[in-house]
Structures are given as structure tokens and as C-alpha cells.
């Protein structure tokens, strides 16, 4: 029984990691596109990529924090509650 639970948890963590990476890249790309549009609309002088990289760092940090909670904590907590209630 314990090996089955361990395999299930390992598979769950692998799948959640794939979801986490996919969502992070998708959300960061959207933020980057919005920043590129802002840079063009405001007609900023200077190097565009440096400006975008500087502005995207705090956004990426917020995205990572939010995704860890949504992708890892909530499903594992939900599964734990479900197993506790059914047993």
C-alpha cells in the first residue's frame, strides 16, 4: 500500500511540475507582451529588452509565488482532505 501511495505522489508531483512550468512560461510571456506594447505606446528611448527585463522580474516573482500555491498546495491539500474524509 505504501509503495502505491508513493508512486501516486511521485506521479502527481511530476504532473504538477509540468503544469507549473507551462503556466509560468505562458503567464510570463503574456506579461512580456504587455510590457512590449507599453514600451512602444509610450515611445520610450533606450534599449527595449533591458527595460522589459528590469520590469518583468517583480512580475515573475509574483507569478511564481501565486503558482506554487495554486499548482502545488491546493491540489495536495485537496487530495489529503479527500483521503482523510474517505478513510
DRENPA-3360 file (N, C-alpha, C; in nm, 2 decimals, always signed):
BEGIN
1 = XXXXXXXX = +0.08/-0.12/+0.00/+0.00/+0.00/+0.00/+0.09/+0.13/+0.00 ~ +0.19/+0.13/+0.08/+0.28/+0.25/+0.09/+0.35/+0.27/-0.04 ~ +0.39/+0.17/-0.11/+0.46/+0.19/-0.24/+0.36/+0.24/-0.34 ~ +0.24/+0.20/-0.34/+0.14/+0.26/-0.43/+0.11/+0.40/-0.41 ~ +0.11/+0.44/-0.28/+0.09/+0.58/-0.24/+0.21/+0.66/-0.28 ~ +0.33/+0.61/-0.26/+0.45/+0.68/-0.30/+0.46/+0.70/-0.45 ~ +0.42/+0.60/-0.53/+0.42/+0.61/-0.68/+0.32/+0.71/-0.72 ~ +0.20/+0.71/-0.66/+0.10/+0.81/-0.69/+0.15/+0.95/-0.66;
9 = XXXXXXXX = +0.21/+0.97/-0.55/+0.26/+1.11/-0.51/+0.37/+1.15/-0.61 ~ +0.46/+1.06/-0.64/+0.56/+1.09/-0.74/+0.51/+1.13/-0.87 ~ +0.41/+1.06/-0.92/+0.35/+1.09/-1.05/+0.27/+1.22/-1.04 ~ +0.20/+1.25/-0.93/+0.13/+1.37/-0.91/+0.23/+1.49/-0.91 ~ +0.34/+1.48/-0.84/+0.44/+1.59/-0.84/+0.50/+1.61/-0.98 ~ +0.53/+1.51/-1.05/+0.58/+1.52/-1.19/+0.48/+1.60/-1.27 ~ +0.35/+1.55/-1.27/+0.25/+1.62/-1.35/+0.23/+1.76/-1.30 ~ +0.23/+1.79/-1.17/+0.21/+1.93/-1.13/+0.33/+2.01/-1.17;
17 = XXXXXXXX = +0.45/+1.96/-1.17/+0.56/+2.03/-1.22/+0.55/+2.07/-1.36 ~ +0.50/+1.98/-1.45/+0.48/+2.01/-1.59/+0.37/+2.12/-1.60 ~ +0.27/+2.12/-1.52/+0.17/+2.22/-1.52/+0.22/+2.35/-1.48 ~ +0.30/+2.35/-1.37/+0.36/+2.47/-1.31/+0.45/+2.54/-1.42 ~ +0.54/+2.46/-1.48/+0.64/+2.52/-1.58/+0.56/+2.58/-1.70 ~ +0.46/+2.51/-1.74/+0.38/+2.55/-1.86/+0.31/+2.68/-1.83 ~ +0.24/+2.69/-1.71/+0.17/+2.81/-1.67/+0.26/+2.92/-1.65 ~ +0.38/+2.90/-1.59/+0.47/+3.01/-1.56/+0.52/+3.07/-1.69;
25 = XXXXXXXX = +0.56/+2.98/-1.79/+0.60/+3.04/-1.92/+0.49/+3.11/-1.99 ~ +0.37/+3.06/-1.99/+0.26/+3.12/-2.05/+0.23/+3.26/-1.99 ~ +0.22/+3.27/-1.86/+0.19/+3.39/-1.79/+0.30/+3.49/-1.81 ~ +0.43/+3.45/-1.80/+0.54/+3.54/-1.82/+0.54/+3.60/-1.96 ~ +0.51/+3.51/-2.06/+0.51/+3.56/-2.20/+0.40/+3.66/-2.21 ~ +0.28/+3.65/-2.15/+0.18/+3.75/-2.16/+0.22/+3.88/-2.10 ~ +0.29/+3.87/-1.98/+0.34/+3.99/-1.92/+0.44/+4.06/-2.00 ~ +0.53/+3.98/-2.07/+0.63/+4.04/-2.16/+0.57/+4.11/-2.28;
33 = XXXXXXXX = +0.46/+4.05/-2.33/+0.39/+4.11/-2.45/+0.33/+4.25/-2.40 ~ +0.27/+4.25/-2.29/+0.21/+4.37/-2.24/+0.31/+4.48/-2.21 ~ +0.43/+4.44/-2.16/+0.54/+4.54/-2.14/+0.59/+4.59/-2.27 ~ +0.60/+4.50/-2.37/+0.65/+4.54/-2.51/+0.55/+4.64/-2.57 ~ +0.42/+4.62/-2.55/+0.32/+4.71/-2.60/+0.33/+4.85/-2.53 ~ +0.35/+4.84/-2.40/+0.37/+4.97/-2.32/+0.49/+5.05/-2.37 ~ +0.60/+4.98/-2.39/+0.72/+5.04/-2.44/+0.70/+5.11/-2.57 ~ +0.63/+5.04/-2.66/+0.61/+5.10/-2.79/+0.51/+5.22/-2.78;
41 = XXXXXXXX = +0.40/+5.20/-2.71/+0.30/+5.31/-2.70/+0.35/+5.44/-2.63 ~ +0.44/+5.42/-2.53/+0.49/+5.54/-2.46/+0.61/+5.60/-2.54 ~ +0.67/+5.53/-2.64/+0.78/+5.58/-2.71/+0.90/+5.60/-2.63 ~ +0.93/+5.50/-2.55/+1.05/+5.52/-2.46/+1.18/+5.51/-2.54 ~ +1.28/+5.59/-2.50/+1.41/+5.58/-2.56/+1.49/+5.47/-2.49 ~ +1.59/+5.42/-2.55/+1.68/+5.33/-2.49/+1.66/+5.19/-2.54 ~ +1.72/+5.10/-2.47/+1.72/+4.96/-2.51/+1.60/+4.89/-2.46 ~ +1.51/+4.84/-2.55/+1.38/+4.78/-2.51/+1.40/+4.65/-2.43;
49 = XXXXXXXX = +1.48/+4.56/-2.46/+1.50/+4.44/-2.39/+1.54/+4.46/-2.25 ~ +1.63/+4.55/-2.23/+1.68/+4.58/-2.09/+1.57/+4.64/-2.00 ~ +1.49/+4.73/-2.06/+1.38/+4.79/-1.99/+1.28/+4.68/-1.95 ~ +1.25/+4.59/-2.05/+1.15/+4.48/-2.02/+1.20/+4.39/-1.92 ~ +1.32/+4.35/-1.93/+1.38/+4.25/-1.83/+1.38/+4.31/-1.69 ~ +1.40/+4.44/-1.68/+1.40/+4.51/-1.55/+1.26/+4.51/-1.49 ~ +1.16/+4.53/-1.57/+1.02/+4.54/-1.53/+0.96/+4.40/-1.51 ~ +1.00/+4.30/-1.57/+0.94/+4.17/-1.56/+0.98/+4.09/-1.44;
57 = XXXXXXXX = +1.10/+4.12/-1.38/+1.15/+4.05/-1.27/+1.05/+4.05/-1.15 ~ +0.99/+4.16/-1.10/+0.90/+4.15/-0.99/+0.77/+4.08/-1.03 ~ +0.73/+4.09/-1.16/+0.61/+4.02/-1.21/+0.63/+3.87/-1.20 ~ +0.75/+3.83/-1.25/+0.78/+3.69/-1.25/+0.78/+3.63/-1.11 ~ +0.83/+3.71/-1.01/+0.84/+3.67/-0.87/+0.69/+3.65/-0.82 ~ +0.60/+3.74/-0.85/+0.46/+3.73/-0.81/+0.40/+3.61/-0.87 ~ +0.43/+3.59/-1.00/+0.37/+3.47/-1.07/+0.41/+3.34/-1.01 ~ +0.54/+3.33/-0.98/+0.60/+3.21/-0.91/+0.53/+3.18/-0.78;
65 = XXXXXXXX = +0.52/+3.29/-0.70/+0.46/+3.27/-0.57/+0.31/+3.22/-0.58 ~ +0.24/+3.29/-0.66/+0.10/+3.25/-0.68/+0.08/+3.11/-0.74 ~ +0.17/+3.07/-0.83/+0.16/+2.94/-0.90/+0.19/+2.83/-0.80 ~ +0.29/+2.85/-0.71/+0.33/+2.75/-0.62/+0.21/+2.72/-0.53 ~ +0.14/+2.82/-0.49/+0.02/+2.80/-0.41/-0.09/+2.73/-0.48 ~ -0.12/+2.78/-0.60/-0.23/+2.72/-0.68/-0.20/+2.58/-0.74 ~ -0.08/+2.56/-0.78/-0.05/+2.44/-0.85/-0.01/+2.33/-0.76 ~ +0.07/+2.36/-0.65/+0.11/+2.25/-0.56/+0.03/+2.24/-0.43;
73 = XXXXXXXX = +0.01/+2.35/-0.37/-0.05/+2.35/-0.23/-0.20/+2.31/-0.24 ~ -0.28/+2.37/-0.33/-0.42/+2.34/-0.33/-0.45/+2.19/-0.37 ~ -0.39/+2.14/-0.48/-0.42/+2.00/-0.51/-0.38/+1.90/-0.41 ~ -0.26/+1.92/-0.35/-0.21/+1.83/-0.25/-0.30/+1.84/-0.12 ~ -0.34/+1.96/-0.09/-0.42/+1.97/+0.03/-0.56/+1.91/+0.00 ~ -0.61/+1.93/-0.12/-0.74/+1.87/-0.16/-0.74/+1.72/-0.16 ~ -0.63/+1.67/-0.21/-0.62/+1.52/-0.21/-0.60/+1.47/-0.07 ~ -0.53/+1.54/+0.02/-0.51/+1.50/+0.16/-0.64/+1.50/+0.23;
81 = XXXXXXX = -0.72/+1.60/+0.21/-0.85/+1.61/+0.27/-0.94/+1.50/+0.22 ~ -0.94/+1.48/+0.09/-1.02/+1.37/+0.04/-0.99/+1.23/+0.10 ~ -0.86/+1.20/+0.11/-0.81/+1.08/+0.16/-0.85/+1.07/+0.31 ~ -0.84/+1.18/+0.38/-0.88/+1.18/+0.53/-1.03/+1.15/+0.54 ~ -1.11/+1.22/+0.46/-1.25/+1.21/+0.48/-1.30/+1.07/+0.44 ~ -1.24/+1.01/+0.33/-1.29/+0.88/+0.28/-1.24/+0.77/+0.37 ~ -1.13/+0.79/+0.44/-1.08/+0.68/+0.53/-1.14/+0.71/+0.67;
% end
